[in-house]
Amino acid sequence: MGSADATFPGDVGTATQAPMDLKMLAIQLEFAGFRERENLARQTAQEATPSDLAGVATFLTHKNASVRLGAVEILGQSSYRDAIPALTELARNGRGDERVFAIRALSRLATPRDTALRSLAQQWAREADEFVQIQARTLLAAVSSENLLPAAPTAPVAKPTPVAAESLAHEMLAATSDTERLKVLEALRALDDAPLTVALALIIQRGNASATGMAAGLVRARLANLTDGDAELQRILEDARTRHTTSPAATEALDLALITVATGDALARVCTRAHEQDNDLAQALLARLDRLRGAELASCADVLTSALLQRPERTSRFVSLLVRAIPELREGPRGRVKDLALRLVETLAPDGAPDENDLQLARLLQSTVKAGDALPMRLLGRLERGSRVAAHEAVLLLCARCATEEAARKLVSYLADPVESLRTRARELATSFQSTTARLELKPDGTAEITPIYRAPNGELLEVGQGSLRLASTGDAYVLDARGQPVRAADTPHGGCQCCARPRALVRQGRELPRCPQSGEPHLVDGKAQLLREHPLGRCRNCESIRPLKREGERVVCPVCRREHVLSGGAYMARPGAAPSHSSESPASRSLDDALPTPPSRDDLKLIEPPIARAMAANIFLVGKAEGRVWCGSGVIIARDGEHVLCLTNRHVVEEEGQAAELRALTLSGEKVPIQIEWVAPHDVDLALVSCQLRNPDAVTVMELGQGACLVGSPLFAIGNPMGLNWSYSSGALSAFRRWENKSGLELQWLQTQTPVGPGSSGGGLYHADGHLVGIITFIVASQVGGDAHFALSMSSIRETLHRDDVSWRAKRIIPLLEGPPLA
């Protein structure tokens, strides 16, 4: 697998397969995000020979964590059992995600013959880390089998009676260890379906997380043949799923059971959680949905649409289901599916190599777009980079469906294609081409003539110029809306684009720049002249302005919010954490208390969910002042000694160019107090500890420094004070783990997240959805046109730093805080 060729997975190869370019694969894995790494692993596992996979197995000891994780994923998706010893070693001695994914890979490769893994699986299933527990239980199931039990006696054995079934259920409920429960589970396997259903329902209704998970596993293994489902069992499983939300092992087993036996509305409710499920669960759900037909599949379309929007990496599987559901959908759901497809197109890298997801998206759009709709140019551009004929046929079909002037030109370009089948198909579609905006005429010599036809709403023909449409009688400029209909440019919010042959009305979502609905190109708007992304100064990232920055002498400022910007990383960035203005005084002349805002009211706090409220109570609003500049930041309370509390934050929040700043803090309870710097991390680690004394320390939360357990895809939330907006909550997911060396050569682990943060969030907490702290928000890598990446220093690196420096506070070592049990 050399450099990224413009081909699709599944293309026919040559008879002799060249060895895989392992060096290039390592580079691709190192710089791939989670979605890219998953797709790359899937494709590599499909194409690799045993010799290639032996080379991949050597990556398990690679110095880069992303390469190691990629190798684990590749091996787990292959059938290369020779990797089991190396994966076992990584599962024994690895840490964090590497260990969890190594156990998962083992569960996919292992068979009942791998008896040496049984004791390890049992040991790992008893660990405190629930993520390890989940995968260990799956591994235990893979290496266990009824075939390994002693042979059954030749004499007939009486089946247990219903009374015996109920007795077994109560025995399971009374068991105090997993060993006892596993013995009862083997006895339950001997029951017929009817008494087994009764026994399992009783266990799932009353059992703890462990018993419920085992019973749900047996539901999946034995009761998948329920032809019409069992409504009562489905209800019991759903109730248990709600009751055991704090146990990932139990919820996974219950979800798998529901996927196996649920029908109708119950299955649709399972689909609502599709975006939360890991890949194994999602594959099980999709396999179940593949068996649905007609209206039953259509009933799941809306929830599948929502799930796909949150997990676009599953495009190829989800889209195939939605394509099948389209004929059964009414106009409303069909329109939502179309909007989803267009939003997914916007996430594509415009210069990326095509993959199977692109072809699936094209199929979905072919089923939903109408004549006059804008061509999805970003998708078409990717498809045309591939050599697969099916991709180019998808381009032709989209052109025929949209039937715009641009579509006609694209069809004509294929009349001279070197592939005969594509030339023939293009001619067929051009012959039947019908459009309200263009006439396509094929000439006897094989050429074609396109005549654009655009009319104003009053029926008057528009004059067609180079990149323009005008009404001759008034001189008014016109643009095309999302349906390809001409509208007056003056009647649109942002005018027309400057990237298409016929300008399209720019559209805007949230704080993003206005974009062309056809090409996806973002546009800065300066007065009446639209500017594409290559503006030398870019835009302001701290307000909703769509105007470019401008120079005022030596300063670069936003013309709307007037915030000054400085050059950082090749882009102009707002000065970090500038405090919001609460008076007409200049920042240098105001007191720090004047820069502190008003905390949320008691009524506001009543409207906050408990995990979020707890995290907010641990957050402090920090204001710093140095060298005539005032800024704001955040901190997290991590320890308390009487009225004194200790807070974790970033070094850059408490210093200005290496000099300690004057600091004040505001707590959620409204106390304004001076802050003292206790410690700043050495070796260019962006961490610091600050302390303060509170009159009412019981009004704040002390956040434990646990292990920071999370997986890529885990739901996260942040609490901070972005741009001075105090105690702000935002949510997202973990995008990737990154390991980078800092200026001192120290390797640190960073959490890349979709969770939006801003200047002033620095030093605030990044939390798992269940409320435990996973990192400290530290920096943003900003783009001039959107797509910012947000990073937090991981809990593992924070703990390592505090351990390494052996930090003390109030004559007590901080290390004991870190030695307690990790958060569940």
C-alpha positions in Angstrom: 0.0 0.0 0.0 2.1 2.9 -1.2 1.3 6.5 -1.2 -2.4 7.4 -1.3 -3.4 6.4 -4.8 -6.7 7.7 -6.3 -8.3 4.3 -6.3 -11.2 2.8 -4.4 -11.0 -0.2 -2.1 -12.1 -3.2 -4.0 -10.5 -2.3 -7.3 -9.2 -5.3 -9.2 -5.5 -5.7 -8.7 -2.8 -7.6 -10.5 -2.1 -11.2 -10.1 1.1 -10.6 -8.1 0.7 -8.3 -5.2 3.6 -6.0 -4.4 4.8 -5.9 -0.8 3.2 -3.2 1.3 5.2 0.0 1.8 5.4 -0.2 5.6 7.4 3.0 6.0 4.6 5.0 4.2 2.0 3.2 6.3 3.7 4.2 9.5 3.8 7.9 8.3 0.1 7.7 7.4 -0.8 6.2 10.8 1.2 8.8 12.7 -0.5 11.8 11.2 -4.0 10.3 10.8 -6.9 11.4 13.0 -9.2 8.8 14.5 -11.6 8.5 11.5 -8.7 8.4 9.0 -6.8 5.8 11.1 -9.9 3.6 11.3 -10.5 3.7 7.6 -6.8 3.1 6.9 -6.8 0.1 9.2 -9.8 -1.4 7.6 -8.4 -1.0 4.1 -5.0 -2.3 5.1 -6.4 -5.4 6.8 -8.3 -6.2 3.7 -5.4 -5.8 1.3 -2.5 -7.1 3.4 -0.8 -10.4 2.9 0.5 -12.5 5.9 3.9 -11.2 5.2 2.6 -7.6 5.3 0.8 -8.2 8.6 4.0 -9.6 10.1 5.6 -6.2 9.4 2.6 -4.4 10.8 3.0 -6.4 14.0 6.5 -4.9 14.5 4.7 -1.5 14.9 3.3 -2.6 18.3 6.6 -1.4 19.8 6.9 1.7 17.6 7.9 4.9 19.5 4.8 6.8 18.3 1.5 6.0 20.1 -0.7 6.7 17.0 1.3 4.1 15.0 1.0 1.6 17.8 -2.8 2.1 18.0 -3.1 1.9 14.2 -1.2 -1.4 14.2 -3.5 -2.8 16.9 -6.6 -1.8 14.9 -5.2 -3.4 11.7 -4.3 -6.6 13.4 -7.7 -6.8 15.1 -9.5 -6.5 11.8 -7.3 -9.1 10.1 -7.2 -12.9 10.6 -3.5 -12.9 11.4 -3.4 -15.1 14.5 0.4 -15.0 14.7 0.0 -11.5 16.2 -1.7 -13.0 19.3 1.6 -13.2 21.4 2.6 -9.6 20.6 -0.9 -8.3 21.3 -1.0 -10.3 24.6 2.2 -8.6 25.7 0.8 -5.2 24.9 -2.4 -6.1 26.8 -0.3 -7.1 29.8 2.1 -4.1 29.9 0.4 -1.4 27.9 -1.4 1.6 29.3 -4.7 3.5 28.5 -6.2 3.1 25.1 -3.4 0.9 23.8 -4.2 -1.8 26.4 -8.0 -1.6 25.9 -7.7 -1.8 22.1 -5.1 -4.7 22.4 -7.6 -6.7 24.4 -10.3 -5.9 21.9 -8.0 -7.1 19.1 -7.4 -10.3 21.0 -11.1 -10.9 21.3 -11.5 -10.7 17.6 -8.6 -13.1 16.8 -9.0 -15.6 19.6 -10.8 -18.9 19.5 -11.7 -21.5 22.1 -8.4 -23.2 21.4 -6.5 -20.3 22.9 -6.8 -21.7 26.4 -3.8 -19.6 27.7 -5.9 -16.5 27.3 -8.7 -17.6 29.6 -7.0 -16.9 32.9 -5.8 -13.5 31.6 -9.3 -12.6 30.4 -10.7 -13.6 33.8 -8.0 -11.5 35.6 -8.7 -8.5 33.4 -12.5 -8.8 33.8 -12.0 -8.2 37.5 -10.0 -5.0 37.1 -11.4 -1.6 38.2 -11.1 0.0 34.8 -14.5 -0.7 33.2 -13.2 -0.1 29.7 -10.8 -3.0 30.3 -13.7 -5.0 31.8 -15.8 -4.6 28.7 -13.2 -6.0 26.3 -12.0 -8.7 28.8 -15.6 -10.1 29.0 -15.7 -10.2 25.1 -12.4 -12.0 25.1 -13.6 -14.4 27.8 -16.6 -15.2 25.6 -14.3 -15.8 22.6 -12.1 -18.3 24.3 -15.0 -20.1 26.1 -17.2 -22.7 24.4 -19.6 -25.4 25.3 -17.5 -27.6 23.1 -14.8 -27.5 25.8 -17.1 -28.8 28.5 -17.0 -32.6 29.4 -18.9 -34.7 26.9 -22.5 -35.2 27.7 -23.4 -38.7 29.2 -24.9 -41.1 26.7 -28.0 -41.6 29.0 -30.8 -39.1 28.4 -30.8 -36.2 30.9 -34.1 -34.7 32.0 -34.5 -31.1 31.0 -34.9 -28.7 34.0 -38.5 -27.9 34.9 -39.9 -24.3 35.1 -39.5 -24.5 38.8 -35.8 -25.4 38.3 -35.5 -22.5 35.9 -36.8 -20.1 38.6 -34.5 -21.7 41.1 -31.5 -21.1 38.9 -32.5 -17.4 38.4 -32.6 -16.9 42.2 -29.3 -18.7 42.5 -27.8 -16.2 40.0 -29.3 -13.3 42.0 -27.8 -14.6 45.2 -24.3 -15.2 43.8 -21.6 -13.0 45.2 -18.8 -13.5 42.7 -18.5 -13.8 38.9 -17.2 -17.3 39.3 -20.4 -18.4 41.0 -22.5 -16.6 38.3 -20.6 -18.3 35.5 -21.4 -21.7 36.9 -25.1 -20.8 37.1 -24.9 -19.4 33.5 -23.7 -22.8 32.3 -26.7 -24.5 34.0 -29.1 -22.0 32.4 -27.8 -22.9 28.9 -29.4 -26.3 29.3 -32.9 -24.8 29.5 -35.4 -24.8 26.7 -36.2 -21.4 25.2 -39.5 -20.8 27.1 -38.2 -21.5 30.7 -34.9 -19.8 29.8 -36.7 -16.6 28.7 -38.6 -16.5 32.1 -35.3 -17.1 34.1 -33.4 -14.5 32.1 -36.2 -11.9 32.4 -36.2 -12.4 36.2 -32.4 -12.0 36.4 -32.3 -8.9 34.2 -35.2 -7.3 36.2 -33.6 -7.8 39.6 -29.9 -8.5 39.1 -26.9 -6.2 39.7 -24.8 -5.0 36.7 -22.7 -8.2 36.5 -25.6 -10.6 36.6 -27.6 -8.5 34.2 -24.7 -8.4 31.8 -24.3 -12.1 31.8 -28.0 -12.7 31.4 -28.2 -10.3 28.5 -25.3 -12.1 26.8 -27.3 -15.3 27.0 -30.3 -13.6 25.5 -28.2 -12.7 22.5 -26.7 -16.2 22.2 -29.9 -18.2 22.6 -32.9 -16.1 21.9 -32.1 -14.5 18.6 -34.6 -16.9 16.9 -37.6 -15.1 18.4 -39.6 -14.6 15.2 -41.8 -11.7 16.2 -39.8 -10.7 19.2 -40.9 -10.8 22.8 -42.4 -7.4 23.8 -42.2 -8.0 27.5 -38.5 -9.1 27.3 -37.8 -6.0 25.2 -39.3 -3.8 27.8 -37.4 -5.5 30.6 -34.1 -5.1 28.6 -34.8 -1.4 28.0 -35.7 -0.8 31.7 -32.4 -2.5 32.7 -30.5 -0.4 30.2 -31.8 2.7 31.9 -31.0 1.3 35.4 -27.4 0.3 34.7 -26.2 3.4 32.8 -23.1 3.7 35.1 -21.8 0.2 34.1 -20.4 0.2 30.5 -20.1 -3.6 30.6 -23.8 -4.1 31.5 -25.0 -1.4 29.0 -23.0 -3.0 26.2 -24.4 -6.4 26.9 -28.0 -5.0 27.1 -27.6 -3.1 23.9 -26.3 -6.2 22.1 -29.3 -8.2 23.5 -31.8 -5.5 22.4 -30.2 -5.4 18.9 -30.7 -9.1 18.7 -34.3 -9.5 19.8 -35.9 -6.0 19.4 -38.4 -5.2 16.7 -40.4 -2.2 15.7 -40.3 0.8 18.0 -38.0 -1.0 20.4 -35.4 -1.3 17.6 -35.9 2.3 16.7 -35.1 3.3 20.3 -31.9 1.3 20.1 -31.0 3.2 17.0 -31.2 6.5 18.8 -28.1 5.4 20.7 -26.2 4.4 17.6 -23.8 7.3 17.8 -22.8 6.3 21.4 -21.9 2.7 20.5 -18.4 1.5 19.8 -17.7 -0.2 16.5 -18.5 -3.7 17.6 -21.9 -2.6 18.8 -22.5 -0.6 15.7 -21.6 -3.5 13.4 -24.1 -5.7 15.3 -26.8 -3.0 15.0 -26.2 -2.5 11.3 -26.2 -6.3 10.6 -29.6 -6.4 12.3 -31.0 -3.5 10.3 -29.8 -5.1 7.1 -32.5 -7.7 7.7 -35.3 -5.2 7.8 -37.5 -4.3 4.8 -39.9 -1.6 3.8 -41.7 0.5 6.4 -39.9 -1.1 9.3 -36.5 0.1 8.0 -38.1 3.5 7.1 -39.2 3.9 10.7 -35.5 4.0 11.7 -34.5 6.5 9.1 -34.7 9.6 11.2 -32.7 8.2 14.1 -30.1 6.7 11.7 -29.8 10.2 10.1 -29.1 11.7 13.5 -26.6 9.0 14.5 -24.8 9.3 11.2 -24.4 13.1 11.6 -22.7 12.4 15.0 -20.5 9.5 13.7 -19.7 10.3 10.1 -16.9 7.7 10.1 -19.7 5.1 9.7 -20.9 6.6 6.4 -20.6 3.6 4.2 -22.7 1.3 6.4 -25.3 3.8 7.5 -25.8 5.2 4.1 -26.5 1.9 2.4 -29.4 1.5 4.9 -30.8 5.0 4.2 -30.6 4.4 0.4 -32.8 1.3 0.9 -35.2 3.3 3.1 -35.6 6.3 0.7 -38.5 4.8 -1.4 -40.5 4.4 1.8 -39.9 7.9 3.2 -42.3 10.8 3.0 -41.1 14.2 1.9 -40.1 15.5 5.3 -37.8 12.6 6.3 -36.5 12.4 2.8 -35.5 16.1 3.0 -33.7 15.5 6.3 -31.7 12.7 4.7 -30.7 15.0 1.9 -29.6 17.7 4.3 -27.6 15.1 6.2 -25.8 14.0 3.0 -25.0 17.6 2.1 -23.6 18.3 5.5 -21.4 15.2 5.3 -20.2 16.4 1.9 -19.1 19.6 3.6 -16.8 17.6 6.0 -14.9 16.1 3.1 -11.3 17.3 2.5 -11.6 19.0 -0.9 -8.2 17.6 -2.1 -8.5 14.2 -0.5 -8.3 10.8 -2.1 -11.7 9.1 -2.7 -12.9 6.2 -0.6 -16.0 4.0 -0.4 -17.8 6.6 1.8 -17.7 9.0 -1.1 -19.4 6.5 -3.4 -22.1 5.8 -0.8 -22.7 9.5 -0.3 -23.2 9.9 -4.1 -25.7 7.1 -4.0 -27.6 8.8 -1.2 -27.7 12.1 -3.1 -28.8 10.4 -6.3 -31.9 9.3 -4.3 -32.7 12.7 -2.8 -31.6 15.7 -5.0 -34.0 17.3 -7.5 -33.6 19.2 -10.7 -32.1 22.6 -10.0 -30.2 21.6 -6.9 -26.6 22.7 -6.7 -24.0 20.1 -7.7 -22.0 18.9 -4.7 -18.7 19.9 -6.3 -16.5 18.9 -3.4 -17.8 15.3 -3.6 -17.6 15.3 -7.4 -14.0 16.5 -7.3 -13.0 13.6 -5.0 -14.9 11.0 -7.1 -13.2 12.2 -10.3 -9.7 11.7 -8.7 -10.4 7.9 -8.6 -9.9 5.4 -11.4 -12.9 3.3 -10.5 -15.5 3.4 -13.2 -18.4 3.2 -10.7 -17.2 6.5 -9.2 -17.4 8.3 -12.5 -20.8 6.8 -13.2 -21.9 8.3 -9.9 -20.7 11.7 -11.1 -22.8 11.3 -14.3 -25.9 10.3 -12.5 -25.7 13.2 -10.1 -25.3 15.6 -13.0 -28.4 14.1 -14.6 -30.4 14.4 -11.4 -29.4 18.0 -10.6 -29.8 19.1 -14.3 -28.2 22.5 -13.9 -26.0 24.4 -16.4 -22.9 23.2 -14.5 -24.3 19.6 -14.7 -24.7 20.0 -18.4 -21.0 21.1 -18.8 -19.8 18.2 -16.6 -21.8 15.7 -18.8 -20.3 17.2 -22.0 -16.8 16.8 -20.6 -17.4 13.0 -20.4 -18.3 12.7 -24.1 -14.5 12.6 -24.8 -13.6 10.3 -21.8 -11.1 7.6 -22.7 -13.3 4.9 -21.1 -15.8 3.8 -23.7 -18.5 2.8 -21.2 -18.4 6.3 -19.7 -18.6 8.0 -23.1 -21.6 5.9 -23.9 -23.3 6.6 -20.6 -22.6 10.3 -20.8 -24.2 10.4 -24.3 -27.3 8.6 -23.1 -27.8 11.0 -20.2 -27.0 14.1 -22.4 -29.6 13.0 -25.0 -32.3 12.8 -22.3 -31.1 15.9 -20.4 -33.9 18.2 -19.4 -33.4 21.4 -17.5 -35.1 24.8 -16.9 -31.8 26.6 -16.8 -29.9 25.2 -19.8 -30.5 23.6 -23.2 -28.1 20.8 -24.1 -27.9 20.0 -27.9 -25.8 17.1 -29.3 -24.5 17.7 -32.8 -23.8 15.1 -35.5 -20.1 15.6 -35.2 -20.2 14.4 -31.6 -19.8 17.8 -30.0 -22.4 19.6 -27.8 -23.7 23.1 -27.4 -25.0 24.4 -24.1 -27.2 27.5 -24.0 -27.9 28.9 -20.5 -31.5 30.1 -19.9 -32.2 32.0 -16.7 -35.4 34.0 -16.0 -36.2 36.5 -13.3 -39.2 35.8 -11.1 -41.3 38.1 -13.4 -40.4 35.9 -16.4 -37.9 38.3 -18.0 -34.7 36.7 -19.4 -31.5 37.5 -17.6 -28.4 38.5 -19.3 -25.7 35.9 -18.8 -22.1 37.3 -18.4 -18.8 35.9 -17.2 -19.7 34.9 -13.7 -22.7 37.1 -13.5 -26.5 37.3 -14.1 -28.2 40.7 -14.7 -31.7 42.0 -15.5 -31.3 44.3 -18.5 -34.2 46.6 -17.6 -32.9 47.5 -14.1 -29.3 46.4 -14.1 -29.9 44.4 -10.9 -27.5 41.6 -10.2 -29.0 38.1 -9.7 -27.7 35.0 -8.0 -29.0 31.4 -7.9 -30.5 30.1 -4.7 -30.2 26.5 -3.3 -32.9 25.3 -5.8 -31.1 27.0 -8.7 -33.7 29.7 -9.1 -32.5 33.3 -9.7 -33.1 35.8 -6.9 -31.9 39.4 -6.6 -28.4 39.6 -5.0 -29.6 42.6 -2.9 -32.3 40.4 -1.3 -29.8 37.8 0.0 -27.9 38.2 3.3 -24.4 37.9 1.9 -24.7 38.2 -1.9 -23.3 35.6 -4.4 -20.2 33.5 -4.5 -17.2 34.2 -6.6 -16.2 30.6 -7.3 -18.9 29.3 -9.7 -19.7 30.1 -13.3 -23.1 31.4 -12.1 -22.9 32.9 -8.6 -24.8 31.0 -5.9 -26.3 32.8 -2.9 -23.9 32.4 0.0 -25.3 30.5 3.1 -24.1 30.7 6.7 -24.4 28.4 9.7 -23.6 29.7 13.1 -20.4 31.5 13.4 -18.9 29.9 10.2 -18.0 32.1 7.3 -20.6 32.3 4.5 -20.1 29.4 2.1 -21.0 28.6 -1.5 -23.7 25.8 -1.4 -22.1 24.2 -4.4 -18.4 24.3 -3.9 -18.3 24.7 -0.2 -15.8 27.5 -0.5 -15.9 30.0 2.4 -16.1 33.7 1.6 -15.0 36.7 3.6 -17.2 39.7 2.9 -15.7 43.2 2.8 -18.4 45.7 2.0 -19.8 44.6 -1.4 -16.8 42.6 -2.5 -16.6 39.0 -1.5 -13.1 37.6 -0.8 -12.1 34.0 -0.9 -10.0 32.3 1.9 -6.7 33.7 0.6 -7.0 37.0 2.4 -3.5 37.9 3.8 -4.9 38.7 7.3 -7.8 36.3 7.6 -10.8 36.9 9.9 -11.4 37.5 13.6 -12.0 34.3 15.5 -13.5 36.0 18.6 -16.6 37.5 17.1 -19.1 36.7 14.4 -17.7 39.1 11.9 -17.4 37.9 8.4 -15.1 40.8 7.4 -11.4 40.4 7.1 -9.0 41.9 9.6 -7.4 45.2 8.7 -4.2 47.0 9.6 -4.2 50.2 11.6 -0.6 51.4 11.6 1.4 48.7 13.5 -1.7 47.0 14.8 -4.0 44.3 13.2 -7.5 44.7 14.5 -11.0 43.3 13.8 -13.1 46.1 12.2 -16.2 44.9 14.2 -15.1 44.0 17.7 -11.9 46.1 17.6 -9.9 43.3 19.2 -6.2 43.4 18.5 -4.6 40.4 16.8 -1.0 39.1 16.8 0.8 36.8 14.5 0.9 33.2 15.9 1.7 30.0 14.0 1.4 31.8 10.7 -2.1 33.1 11.4 -3.3 36.3 13.2 -4.8 35.3 16.5 -6.6 37.5 19.1 -4.6 38.2 22.1 -5.4 35.2 24.4 -8.0 35.7 27.1 -8.6 39.4 26.8 -11.0 40.3 29.6 -14.4 41.7 28.6 -14.9 45.4 29.0 -17.2 46.3 31.9 -16.5 50.0 31.8 -15.1 52.7 29.6 -11.8 52.6 31.4 -8.7 51.2 29.7 -7.6 47.7 30.9 -4.5 49.2 32.5 -6.4 51.6 34.7 -9.1 49.2 35.9 -8.8 47.2 39.1 -8.9 43.5 38.8 -12.2 43.3 40.7 -13.8 45.5 38.0 -12.8 42.9 35.5 -14.6 40.1 37.4 -18.1 39.3 36.2 -21.2 38.4 38.1 -21.6 34.6 38.8 -24.7 32.7 37.8 -27.7 33.2 40.0 -29.2 30.5 42.3 -32.1 30.1 39.8 -29.6 29.6 37.0 -27.8 26.9 38.9 -31.1 25.0 39.4 -31.3 24.4 35.7 -27.9 22.5 35.4 -27.5 18.7 35.3 -25.7 17.3 38.3 -22.3 16.2 36.6 -22.1 19.6 35.0 -23.1 21.5 38.1 -20.4 19.7 40.1 -17.8 20.6 37.5 -18.9 24.2 37.5 -18.6 24.4 41.2 -14.9 23.3 40.8 -14.2 26.0 38.2 -12.8 29.4 39.2 -12.8 32.6 37.1 -9.2 34.0 37.0 -8.2 37.5 36.1 -4.5 38.4 35.6 -2.8 41.7 35.1 0.8 42.4 34.0 2.6 44.9 31.7 -0.6 47.0 31.4 -2.7 44.2 30.1 -5.6 42.4 31.7 -6.7 38.9 30.7 -9.0 36.2 32.0 -8.6 32.4 32.4 -9.9 29.4 34.3 -8.8 27.0 37.0 -10.0 23.8 38.6 -10.1 23.3 42.4 -8.3 20.0 43.2 -7.6 20.2 46.9 -8.8 21.8 50.1 -7.2 22.4 53.5 -9.8 24.1 55.8 -10.6 27.4 54.2 -7.7 27.2 51.7 -8.2 25.6 48.3 -5.7 24.6 45.6 -6.4 25.1 41.9 -4.8 23.6 38.8 -4.5 25.9 35.8 -2.1 26.7 32.9 1.2 28.4 33.4 0.4 31.0 30.7 -2.7 32.0 32.7 -0.6 33.1 35.7 2.5 34.5 33.9 3.2 37.2 31.2 6.4 36.5 29.4 7.9 34.6 32.4 6.9 37.2 35.0 4.3 36.4 37.7 1.0 38.3 37.2 -1.2 40.0 39.7 -4.1 37.6 40.1 -7.7 37.7 41.4 -10.4 35.0 41.3 -14.1 34.6 41.4 -15.8 31.5 42.7 -19.2 30.2 41.7 -20.5 31.3 45.1 -19.5 34.9 44.3 -16.4 35.3 46.5 -13.7 37.6 45.0 -10.3 36.7 46.4 -6.6 37.3 45.8 -4.7 34.4 44.3 -1.2 33.2 45.2 1.0 31.2 42.8 2.1 28.0 44.5 4.0 26.3 41.8 4.7 26.5 38.0 5.8 23.4 36.2 9.4 23.2 34.9 10.6 21.8 31.5 8.2 24.0 29.5 5.1 22.1 30.8 2.1 24.5 30.7 0.8 23.9 34.2 0.6 25.8 37.4 -1.0 25.5 40.9 -2.5 28.6 42.6 -4.3 28.9 46.0 -6.7 31.2 47.7 -8.6 31.4 51.0 -12.4 31.3 51.0 -14.9 32.4 53.6 -17.3 29.6 52.5 -15.2 26.7 51.1 -18.2 24.3 51.4 -19.8 26.2 48.5 -17.2 24.9 46.0 -16.4 21.4 44.7 -13.0 19.7 45.0 -12.4 17.7 41.8 -10.5 14.5 42.2 -7.5 13.8 40.0 -8.4 10.4 38.8 -6.9 8.5 35.9 -8.8 10.5 33.3 -10.2 7.4 31.6 -11.7 8.1 28.1 -11.6 6.6 24.6 -11.6 8.2 21.2 -15.3 9.0 20.5 -16.1 9.4 24.2 -18.6 12.2 24.9 -16.8 15.1 26.7 -17.7 18.6 28.0 -15.7 21.6 29.0 -16.2 24.2 31.7 -14.4 27.5 31.3 -14.7 31.3 30.8 -14.2 31.8 27.0 -13.8 35.5 26.1 -14.9 36.3 29.7 -18.2 34.5 29.4 -18.1 33.0 32.8 -18.9 29.4 33.6 -19.6 28.4 30.0 -20.5 24.8 29.2 -19.7 23.2 25.8 -19.8 19.6 24.6 -18.3 17.4 22.0 -16.2 14.2 21.7 -12.6 13.1 22.0 -11.2 13.2 18.5 -7.7 11.8 19.1 -4.8 11.2 21.5 -1.6 13.1 20.5 1.9 12.6 21.9 4.2 15.5 21.1 7.6 16.6 22.5 7.7 20.1 23.9 10.6 22.5 23.6 12.5 20.7 26.4 12.2 17.4 24.6 9.6 16.1 27.1 6.9 13.9 25.5 3.4 14.9 26.7 0.0 13.4 25.9 -2.7 15.8 24.5 -6.4 15.3 24.1 -7.7 16.6 20.8 -11.4 17.4 21.1 -14.4 18.7 19.1 -15.5 20.4 22.3 -15.6 24.2 21.5 -13.4 26.4 23.8 -12.0 29.9 23.4 -9.5 32.3 24.9 -10.3 32.5 28.6 -11.0 28.7 28.8 -7.3 28.0 29.3 -6.8 26.2 32.6 -10.4 25.0 32.7 -11.4 21.4 33.0 -12.2 19.0 30.2 -14.6 16.3 31.6 -16.0 12.9 30.5 -19.8 13.0 30.2 -20.1 11.1 33.5 -18.3 14.0 35.3 -14.7 12.9 35.9 -11.8 15.2 34.9 -9.8 14.0 31.9 -7.6 17.0 31.2 -6.9 20.7 31.4 -7.8 22.9 28.4 -4.5 24.5 27.2 -4.5 25.7 23.6 -6.4 26.1 20.3 -5.0 25.6 16.8 -7.1 28.1 14.8 -7.9 28.2 11.1 -8.7 31.4 9.3 -11.8 29.8 7.8 -13.0 27.5 10.5 -12.3 23.9 11.7 -10.4 24.9 14.8 -8.7 22.1 16.8 -8.9 22.3 20.6 -6.4 20.6 22.9 -6.2 19.7 26.6 -3.2 18.3 28.5 -4.2 14.8 29.5 -4.6 13.6 33.1 -1.8 11.1 32.6 0.7 13.9 31.7 -0.6 16.1 34.5 -0.1 13.2 37.0 3.4 12.4 35.7 4.4 16.1 36.0 3.2 16.4 39.6 4.9 13.1 40.5 8.1 14.1 38.8 8.3 17.5 40.6 7.1 16.0 43.9 4.9 19.1 44.6 3.9 20.1 48.1 1.2 22.4 49.4 0.8 23.6 53.0 3.5 21.2 54.1 1.7 18.3 52.5 2.8 16.4 49.5 0.4 16.5 46.5 1.3 12.9 45.5 -1.1 11.2 48.0 -4.0 13.0 46.1 -2.9 11.0 43.1 -2.6 7.6 44.7 -6.3 7.2 45.5 -8.5 4.9 43.5 -9.4 6.2 40.0 -12.8 7.5 39.4 -15.3 5.0 38.2 
